[in-house]
Amino acid sequence: MIALDDTPSRLDVARVHGWLASSYWSPGIERSLVERAVAGSHCLGAYDATGAQCGFARMITDRATFAWLADVWVDEAVRGQGIGRAMVRWFLDHPDYAGIRRIGLTTADAHGVYAALGFTPLMRPERYMERLAPAFAAMLAEVS
């Protein structure tokens, strides 16, 4: 049985850092940057029956009009059990996010997971822009 919990002190930040540093979207990310991201976000952990953390997700939001779902990660040993979907559903059902007009995210490989939860491609992609830090843009160019 997997438990979902947003208690900040329960997060295993070292483990989260390891996961994110090995991801395609933030390879080699510094631990201090992960710590800052965690501190500025509403984070959720997934925990197995022993209490070990096996998943992570975070929401960045004003809790009124906009939210960004980021860093959804499930440990490889327990993937395919619906944990990622359960974490996303937890945020979507959370009262703090009721009425949010737009929740965004990016993914390279989990479109089906998010589509099943109501996410769609951008309705008006021509209106969206982004500003990337030069080092991050270079990193993305290398992994594209």
C-alpha positions in Angstrom: 0.0 0.0 0.0 1.3 3.4 -1.0 0.7 6.4 1.2 0.7 10.0 -0.2 1.8 12.8 2.2 2.6 16.4 1.8 4.3 16.8 5.2 7.6 18.7 4.2 9.7 17.2 7.0 8.9 13.7 5.7 10.5 14.3 2.3 13.8 12.5 1.7 15.5 15.4 -0.1 18.7 13.4 -0.7 16.6 10.8 -2.5 14.6 13.4 -4.4 17.9 15.1 -5.5 19.2 11.7 -6.7 16.1 11.1 -8.8 16.0 14.6 -10.3 19.8 14.6 -11.0 19.3 11.4 -13.1 16.3 12.7 -15.0 16.2 13.9 -18.6 14.8 17.3 -17.5 17.4 18.2 -14.9 20.5 16.0 -15.3 23.1 16.8 -12.8 21.0 19.4 -10.9 22.7 20.7 -7.8 21.3 19.6 -4.4 21.0 23.3 -3.3 18.8 24.0 -6.3 16.6 21.0 -5.5 16.3 22.3 -1.9 15.3 25.8 -3.1 12.7 24.2 -5.4 11.3 22.1 -2.7 11.1 25.0 -0.3 9.2 27.1 -2.8 6.7 24.5 -3.9 3.9 22.4 -2.5 5.5 19.0 -2.5 4.1 15.5 -2.2 5.8 12.3 -1.4 4.7 8.7 -2.0 5.8 6.2 0.6 5.8 2.4 0.7 4.6 0.2 3.5 8.0 0.6 5.2 7.8 4.4 5.1 10.5 4.7 2.4 9.9 7.4 -0.2 9.1 5.9 -3.6 7.7 9.0 -5.4 7.7 12.7 -5.6 5.8 15.5 -7.3 5.5 19.2 -6.7 3.1 22.0 -7.6 4.2 25.6 -8.1 1.2 27.9 -7.8 -0.4 31.1 -6.7 -3.3 28.9 -5.5 -5.8 31.2 -7.3 -5.4 31.2 -11.1 -2.3 29.2 -12.2 -0.3 26.2 -11.2 2.6 24.3 -12.7 3.1 20.6 -12.1 6.7 19.6 -12.0 9.2 16.8 -11.1 6.8 13.9 -11.0 9.0 11.0 -10.3 8.3 7.3 -9.3 11.2 5.1 -8.3 12.0 2.6 -11.0 11.3 -0.4 -8.7 7.6 0.5 -8.3 6.8 2.1 -11.7 3.7 0.9 -13.5 1.6 0.7 -10.4 -0.3 3.9 -10.8 1.7 5.9 -8.3 2.5 8.8 -10.6 -1.1 9.1 -11.6 -2.2 8.9 -8.0 0.1 11.8 -7.1 -1.2 14.0 -9.9 -4.8 13.1 -9.0 -4.0 14.0 -5.4 -3.1 17.5 -6.5 -6.0 17.8 -8.8 -8.4 16.8 -6.0 -6.7 19.0 -3.4 -9.0 21.9 -2.2 -6.2 24.4 -2.6 -6.4 23.9 -6.3 -10.2 23.9 -6.8 -11.1 26.4 -9.4 -7.5 26.9 -10.7 -8.0 28.0 -14.3 -4.8 26.6 -15.8 -2.4 23.9 -14.7 0.6 23.4 -16.9 3.3 20.8 -17.2 5.8 19.5 -19.7 6.6 15.9 -20.4 8.6 14.0 -23.0 7.3 10.5 -22.3 4.1 10.4 -20.1 1.5 12.0 -22.3 -0.9 9.1 -21.7 -0.7 9.4 -17.9 -1.6 13.1 -18.1 -4.2 12.8 -20.8 -6.1 10.3 -18.7 -6.3 13.0 -16.0 -7.6 15.7 -18.4 -4.4 17.3 -19.6 -4.4 18.3 -23.3 -1.9 19.9 -25.7 -1.8 23.7 -25.5 -5.0 25.2 -26.9 -3.1 28.3 -28.1 0.6 27.4 -28.4 1.3 30.5 -30.4 0.6 32.6 -27.3 3.1 30.8 -25.1 6.7 32.0 -24.7 9.5 31.1 -22.4 12.8 32.6 -21.3 15.5 30.0 -20.6 18.7 30.6 -18.7 21.6 30.2 -21.3 23.1 27.2 -19.5 19.7 25.5 -19.3 19.0 26.2 -23.0 22.4 24.7 -23.9 21.6 21.6 -21.8 18.2 21.2 -23.5 19.8 21.6 -26.9 22.2 18.7 -26.1 19.5 16.3 -25.0 16.9 17.1 -27.7 
